[in-house]
Amino acid sequence: ALLRRFHYPYVKRLAEAWKGHGVTVLYHSDGCFKPAIPDLMACGVEGFYCLEPACGMDAVALKKEFPSMVWAGGIDGVDLMEFGTPQQVRAEVHRHIREGRVLEGGGMFIASSGEINPPVKPENYVAMVDAVGECFSPG
């Protein structure tokens, strides 16, 4: 009730203003904000960023549930990017692109679920970027 009364009216005004200038409106939030997605969509939000898998925000599942939305940043920035292997990072990027049907319909930015902080292994960052190219390269 608090969000509907105080927050969403301002989100709607901002979304309308940005869309009036031809800008696609993405909403940023940390944590699990799944219950708020329909209300934010009703405000004119067209996509979401900072999808933390550890909080239940799986980009592929969200893309399937809300296919018209743009989803960004669902590659786990902590457990996977800091402690995983380049092969695990590649597999997760490929899963996002393949299962999210990104090549057919777009609507997903492959990125870390958070900032690329010093604990992120450089080889995992390179693997994330390279894996996107692998999916878009012929053959």
N, C-alpha and C positions, 0 to 999 in steps of 0.2 A: 504494500500500500504506500509505503514511504517513497519508493522509486517512482511509482505511477503519479504520485502527487507532486514530487519536487524534481525528480531527475529527468524522466522521459519527456516532459514538455520542452525542456531545454535541448535535449538531444534532437527532438523533432525540429525545433527552430534552426539549430545548427545544420542538420542534415538538409533541410530545405534550402538554406542559404548556400551551402556548398554545391548542392546539385544544380542550383540556379546558375552556377558558374561552370557547369559541366564536369564537376569533380565527383568521382566515385567515393562514397563515404564508407570508410572502414572504422569499426569501433575497436578500441584497444581495452582489454581488461586482463588481469591476471586471475588465476584460480579457475574454479568451475562456475561458469556463468550460463550453463545450458538452460536453466529455467527462464532466464531473461531473454533468450534469443527471439522468441516470437514477438515479445513487446518491443524489442529494439528494431526488429524488421518492420513493425507497424509504424515506427518513428521515421522510417526511411533509410535505415542503415542497410548497406548493400554487401557488407562483408565484415569479417572479424579477424583480428590479429592477436597473437600470443596464445596459442593453443597448447596448453601444458598437458601432455599425455598423462603424467603422474597424478593430475587432478581430474582425470576422466574426460579430457577434451581431445579425443582422437580425431584428427583432421579427416581421415578417410570416412569414419562413421558419420561425422557431421556433414561432410560433402554428400553422402548418400541420403541423409535425412533432409537436408536443405540444399538441393542441387543448384538452385539459382543464386546462392550466396557465393562470395569470394572468400576463400579460407587461406590464411597465411601463418606461417611460423609453427608448424606442428612437429618438427624434428626435435626430439627431446634434447634440450640444451644442457642438461645436467647428467643424468644417468648414462645416456648414450654418448653425447658429444665429449664429456669429460672422462668417462670410464670405459666406454665401448671401444671396439676395434674399427678400423676403416671398413672392413668387410660388413660389419653390422650396420654401420652408417649407410653404406651403399644399399644394403638390402632394405632398409627402412625408407630411403628415398625412392627406390624402385617400387616398393609397396604403395607409397603415396600416389605416385604417378600412375601405376598400373590399376590398382583397385579404386582409386579416385577417378579413373577414366579421364585423366587430365588431357591426354593427347586428343581425345575425341571432343571434349567440351570445355577445356580450360577451367578457369575459376579457382586456381590454387597457386599460391606462391610458395615454393619450397624454400624454407628457411628454418633457422633454429627457433625454438620456442622462447628464447630469450636472447640476451646479448651474447656476443662471443667474448667471454671473459678469459682472463689469463689461464684458468685451469683447463680450458678446452684445448685438447690436443690439436696442434696444427695439422697433423696428418688426417684427423677426422674432419676438420673444416674443408680441407682440400678434397677429401673423399665425398663430402656432401655436394660440393660444387661440381666435381667431375661426374658424379652419378647422374645429375640432371642432364648433362651433356650426353652421357651414354644412352639415356632414354630417348633423346631427340635426334640422335645420329642414325642415319640409315644403316641397315645391316646389323 
